[in-house]
Amino acid sequence: MPCDWRRSELDLGAGLSLINEKGMDYDAVTDLLYHNSGLPGVSGISDDMRKLLANPAPEAREAVELFIYRIGRQLDSVAARSAVLMQWSSPAE
């Protein structure tokens, strides 16, 4: 799920790829991941959901929709894991 100020899920090789293939240095990658990702990276506006909801820009709407979509994915994942755990914990009949 997108965090307010940084990307919450990231391939471990992404930072190395940015350094090796894009020529970015450590400080540039750190700034990108911790200050220009997440909701502000998607919207280009803010990390504050209240500001995004109040903003009519399509980029704000996209960030909000992505956030909601990712909440749904996480809830589906939790529900699926819970169902599996319930099956494992139920005694065999």
VOBA-1610 file (N, C-alpha, C; in pm, whole numbers, padded with zeros to 5 digits, always signed):
BEGIN
Met+00085-00116+00000Met+00000+00000+00000Met+00089+00123+00000Pro+00059+00221-00083Pro+00144+00339-00085Pro+00145+00409+00049Cys+00261+00441+00094Cys+00274+00518+00217Cys+00262+00665+00183Asp+00253+00746+00286Asp+00239+00888+00260Asp+00366+00949+00200Trp+00482+00904+00239Trp+00604+00971+00194Trp+00707+00881+00129Arg+00686+00752+00128Arg+00782+00665+00060Arg+00708+00545+00004Arg+00773+00476-00084Arg+00717+00357-00147Arg+00723+00245-00045Ser+00610+00179-00021Ser+00604+00078+00084Ser+00654-00058+00037Glu+00633-00091-00089Glu+00679-00219-00143Glu+00768-00188-00263Leu+00887-00239-00257Leu+00983-00208-00362Leu+01072-00328-00384Asp+01093-00360-00509Asp+01185-00467-00543Asp+01323-00432-00486Leu+01386-00528-00423Leu+01516-00501-00360Leu+01623-00456-00460Gly+01608-00495-00585Gly+01706-00456-00686Gly+01683-00318-00744Ala+01573-00253-00707Ala+01540-00124-00767Ala+01646-00018-00736Gly+01689-00012-00612Gly+01791+00086-00576Gly+01921+00063-00651Leu+01961-00064-00661Leu+02084-00096-00735Leu+02068-00062-00883Ser+01950-00089-00937Ser+01925-00058-01077Ser+01933+00093-01102Leu+01878+00171-01011Leu+01886+00317-01027Leu+02031+00365-01023Ile+02111+00302-00940Ile+02252+00339-00930Ile+02329+00293-01054Asn+02312+00165-01090Asn+02390+00107-01200Asn+02343+00151-01338Glu+02213+00152-01361Glu+02161+00179-01495Glu+02128+00326-01520Lys+02091+00398-01417Lys+02052+00538-01433Lys+02161+00634-01386Gly+02268+00579-01326Gly+02379+00663-01283Gly+02350+00750-01162Met+02247+00715-01086Met+02215+00794-00967Met+02309+00756-00854Asp+02342+00853-00769Asp+02424+00820-00653Asp+02333+00785-00535Tyr+02395+00742-00427Tyr+02321+00697-00309Tyr+02226+00804-00258Asp+02272+00928-00250Asp+02189+01036-00197Asp+02069+01062-00288Ala+02087+01054-00419Ala+01976+01076-00512Ala+01872+00966-00500Val+01918+00841-00486Val+01825+00728-00471Val+01751+00742-00338Thr+01822+00776-00232Thr+01758+00795-00102Thr+01653+00905-00108Asp+01685+01016-00171Asp+01590+01127-00184Asp+01468+01083-00265Leu+01490+01011-00374Leu+01379+00962-00456Leu+01288+00871-00376Leu+01345+00775-00306Leu+01265+00676-00236Leu+01197+00729-00110Tyr+01261+00822-00041Tyr+01207+00870+00086Tyr+01137+01004+00079His+01151+01076-00032His+01089+01208-00040His+01006+01230-00165Asn+01025+01148-00267Asn+00954+01169-00393Asn+00883+01043-00441Ser+00844+00959-00349Ser+00772+00837-00381Ser+00643+00834-00300Gly+00573+00724-00306Gly+00447+00713-00232Gly+00342+00804-00290Leu+00257+00858-00206Leu+00149+00944-00254Leu+00199+01070-00325Pro+00303+01138-00275Pro+00350+01254-00350Pro+00414+01216-00483Gly+00471+01096-00491Gly+00529+01052-00617Gly+00424+01024-00722Val+00311+00971-00680Val+00201+00942-00773Val+00128+01071-00809Ser+00100+01153-00709Ser+00018+01272-00733Ser+00099+01394-00778Gly+00223+01403-00731Gly+00300+01523-00756Gly+00248+01641-00674Ile+00162+01611-00576Ile+00094+01717-00501Ile+00127+01713-00354Ser+00095+01602-00287Ser+00106+01598-00142Ser+00104+01456-00091Asp+00145+01440+00034Asp+00131+01312+00103Asp+00012+01314+00198Asp-00060+01425+00200Asp-00175+01443+00290Asp-00302+01402+00216Met-00367+01295+00263Met-00487+01245+00197Met-00598+01351+00194Arg-00606+01434+00296Arg-00708+01540+00297Arg-00687+01637+00182Lys-00562+01673+00156Lys-00532+01763+00045Lys-00560+01695-00089Leu-00527+01567-00098Leu-00553+01495-00223Leu-00703+01483-00249Leu-00781+01454-00146Leu-00926+01442-00162Leu-00990+01575-00201Ala-00933+01685-00153Ala-00988+01818-00183Ala-00941+01873-00317Asn-00839+01812-00374Asn-00781+01864-00497Asn-00851+01805-00619Pro-00895+01888-00714Pro-00966+01836-00831Pro-00874+01780-00941Ala-00744+01790-00924Ala-00650+01745-01028Ala-00661+01594-01050Pro-00651+01549-01176Pro-00658+01405-01202Pro-00546+01328-01133Glu-00432+01390-01112Glu-00321+01323-01043Glu-00356+01294-00898Ala-00428+01385-00835Ala-00472+01364-00696Ala-00570+01248-00692Arg-00662+01246-00786Arg-00761+01138-00791Arg-00692+01003-00814Glu-00593+01002-00902Glu-00519+00878-00929Glu-00450+00826-00804Ala-00389+00916-00727Ala-00322+00875-00603Ala-00421+00817-00504Val-00537+00882-00490Val-00640+00833-00398Val-00691+00697-00444Glu-00718+00683-00573Glu-00768+00556-00626Glu-00666+00444-00608Leu-00540+00473-00630Leu-00436+00373-00610Leu-00429+00331-00463Phe-00439+00428-00375Phe-00437+00400-00232Phe-00552+00308-00193Ile-00673+00339-00241Ile-00791+00257-00212Ile-00776+00118-00272Tyr-00728+00110-00395Tyr-00707-00019-00460Tyr-00611-00106-00378Arg-00502-00044-00332Arg-00402-00120-00256Arg-00456-00163-00120Ile-00542-00082-00058Ile-00606-00124+00067Ile-00688-00249+00041Gly-00764-00249-00068Gly-00844-00366-00104Gly-00760-00490-00125Arg-00647-00474-00194Arg-00557-00588-00216Arg-00504-00642-00085Gln-00467-00554+00005Gln-00415-00599+00133Gln-00522-00670+00214Leu-00645-00618+00211Leu-00754-00683+00283Leu-00784-00821+00225Asp-00782-00832+00092Asp-00802-00963+00027Asp-00695-01062+00071Ser-00572-01014+00078Ser-00462-01100+00119Ser-00479-01147+00263Val-00518-01057+00350Val-00540-01094+00490Val-00655-01194+00500Ala-00762-01170+00426Ala-00877-01261+00430Ala-00839-01399+00380Ala-00761-01406+00273Ala-00719-01535+00220Ala-00632-01610+00319Arg-00539-01540+00382Arg-00453-01604+00482Arg-00534-01650+00602Ser-00631-01569+00641Ser-00715-01606+00755Ser-00794-01732+00724Ala-00846-01743+00602Ala-00923-01862+00563Ala-00835-01985+00569Val-00712-01974+00523Val-00618-02088+00527Val-00588-02125+00671Leu-00563-02026+00755Leu-00535-02055+00896Leu-00655-02119+00965Met-00775-02076+00930Met-00895-02136+00988Met-00906-02282+00946Gln-00872-02314+00821Gln-00878-02452+00774Gln-00775-02537+00847Trp-00655-02485+00867Trp-00551-02558+00935Trp-00585-02582+01081Ser-00650-02484+01142Ser-00677-02496+01285Ser-00805-02574+01316Ser-00888-02599+01217Ser-01011-02675+01240Ser-00980-02822+01251Pro-01037-02887+01350Pro-01010-03031+01364Pro-01074-03108+01247Ala-01007-03212+01207Ala-01059-03296+01098Ala-01183-03368+01146Glu-01280-03380+01058Glu-01405-03448+01095Glu-01405-03589+01045
//
